[in-house]
Amino acid sequence: MRRRFQVVPSVYVLLRSGEHPGQVLLQLRHNTGYMDGHWAWGAAGHVERGEPATEAACREAAEELGIAVDPEDLVPLTVMHRTKRGRPIDERVDFFFECRRWGGEPRRLEPNKAAELRWFPLDSLPESTVPHERMVLDRLRDRDLPLVVPYGF
């Protein structure tokens, strides 16, 4: 009999603004121990026990970017089931959201984890983007993003 594994749920929030048509907000990971030196979605993090994914996304946007996001303004893009086929911590379910309306001005609130925050055109992303996040961005750009995406299997 196969043992079930537990998954780690995470959320990702992609900001797209009318002030920056066709652009997305990315942060440069720094001093985290995971993909440092790579660009990542504007806000992301783990879902806490008992917390809905939408609330986690709003919380992460507030903690990392200092903005207020209403759960109603989150547009689900895709869910990624991700693995590295190894340690339990590498079994993931990632919820990707887009947000085009928020309160406040995005700023870097965790300088110990993010070296920079910058808007990039969706069709001109930096080469050093976190691979599974880059795959979602590329498929979003190409309008070929399915509702559920397996990654690493």
Order of alpha helices (4+ residues) and beta strands (2+ residues): beta-beta-beta-beta-alpha-beta-beta-beta-alpha-beta
